Amino acid sequence: MAPSVKQALGLSAAVNSPTEVYREVPFVALPRQYEEEREAILNCVDRVFRRGVFVSLAHLEELESRLADACGVRHSIGVGSGTDALFLILKGYGVGEGDEVITPPNSHFSTTSSIIHAGAVPVFADVGDDQSIDPARVEAAITPRTRAIMPVHLTGRIADMAAITDIARRHGLLVIEDAAQAFGAKQDGRAAGSFGDAAAFSAHPLKVFNAAGDAGFITTGDGELAARLRSLRNNGLKGREQVDEWGYAARLDVLQGEFLLMRLDRLPDLIARRRANVASYQARLNKTHVYFPEDGEDQFSVFQNFVIQVERRDALKDYLADRGIKTAIHYPVPIHLQPAARSLGYGNGDFPVTERQAGRILSLPVHPYLSPGDIDYVTEAVNSFFESV
Ligand SMILES: Cc1ncc(COP(=O)(O)O)c(C=O)c1O
């Protein structure tokens, strides 16, 4: 008898019937989100278009107040993207020429580009096994020019904020959280966005808390900063006719704001579904071959990504792709090794943990629209890859 598809793929018979063996498991599934939210989305569109007001700061106030509450801070400021949020915070604090900002080299490029565009110098500090900036390395990177530390809550897991805020306090530095991937995450019962002097969030369509285009927001407890940012995001305007300083067109638009307000109520469920997917992976992936950081009691991660670290990562990625499973790598080339970073003077070997992880990390699908059967299929495929070698 010819081998079944399942046998040919090396999958055990326990999970799927032979007809279900080959699946397409997408890495993102925004059309499925639309199916689930169609009526609510159309209501948002209808409301905004009937009103005919598309750019208006007054129409963001309810959302901003709810975002601030959700993070346990006094102020939230809607902006055009997570990148705008990072850049505006630096401008708002006057971080610029002659200043250094310590940040990890394994983030999205905009963590670094925002520092460069503000006129300051990014100084990288390597990360730990959990991909978060290593506080000991942060302390070692401090110079008389250091103004700020910009940790990244990569994958939706909050960096070691107790250690980072302690270093900042001892050295008189600002802490700016890059919380782009971490809205809803908590540490020691406190929300992402409430640890630093200010925090930047992204609501890009691929984020856990997502809009339908570029969108972002800032949180801060600093009223003076908040007032300056409200003006800076709106061309520096104070009222309608007066410009106190040159600003930017970096507002969150009303339609994206409506989507976010609608999704705020749905977010706990969306996060719970991601966390259930991860719990299922973690319980059954073969830990002899697959490493992933596990959260302690104090950590509540939202799993923007679920990243495993493995040997033969590229072969595993291909093996999964052959089985219809889409994966991603966040991020394959560290920022200090990017062509754009050449002038910063870093090279291979400067950040060994980041560089080693860049060759080992793989993000498995974790979005809320996966079925338990999808998770089983991916888990079995990963385990069977290592059993077959
Ligand atoms: C860690 C991190 N920082 C900053 C950003 C920038 O956010 P945006 O794409 O909304 O500009 C992103 C988004 O990908 C991110 O993941």
The ligand as an SDF file (V2000), in Angstrom:
LIG
                    3D

 16 16  0  0  0  0  0  0  0  0999 V2000
    9.6370   47.0930   18.0620 C   0  0  0  0  0  0  0  0  0  0  0  0
    9.0310   48.0450   17.0790 C   0  0  0  0  0  0  0  0  0  0  0  0
    9.3220   49.3560   17.1810 N   0  0  0  0  0  0  0  0  0  0  0  0
    8.7770   50.2530   16.3500 C   0  0  0  0  0  0  0  0  0  0  0  0
    7.9200   49.8760   15.3390 C   0  0  0  0  0  0  0  0  0  0  0  0
    7.3890   50.9080   14.4030 C   0  0  0  0  0  0  0  0  0  0  0  0
    6.0060   50.9580   14.3790 O   0  0  0  0  0  0  0  0  0  0  0  0
    5.2290   51.4340   13.0560 P   0  0  0  0  0  0  0  0  0  0  0  0
    5.3690   50.3530   12.0350 O   0  0  0  0  0  0  0  0  0  0  0  0
    3.8280   51.6270   13.5250 O   0  0  0  0  0  0  0  0  0  0  0  0
    5.8550   52.7120   12.6140 O   0  0  0  0  0  0  0  0  0  0  0  0
    7.5960   48.5340   15.1970 C   0  0  0  0  0  0  0  0  0  0  0  0
    6.6670   48.0920   14.1320 C   0  0  0  0  0  0  0  0  0  0  0  0
    6.9110   47.1940   13.3870 O   0  0  0  0  0  0  0  0  0  0  0  0
    8.1590   47.5950   16.0870 C   0  0  0  0  0  0  0  0  0  0  0  0
    7.8750   46.2920   15.9750 O   0  0  0  0  0  0  0  0  0  0  0  0
  1  2  1  0
  2  3  1  0
  2 15  2  0
  3  4  2  0
  4  5  1  0
  5  6  1  0
  5 12  2  0
  6  7  1  0
  7  8  1  0
  8  9  2  0
  8 10  1  0
  8 11  1  0
 12 13  1  0
 12 15  1  0
 13 14  2  0
 15 16  1  0
M  END
$$$$
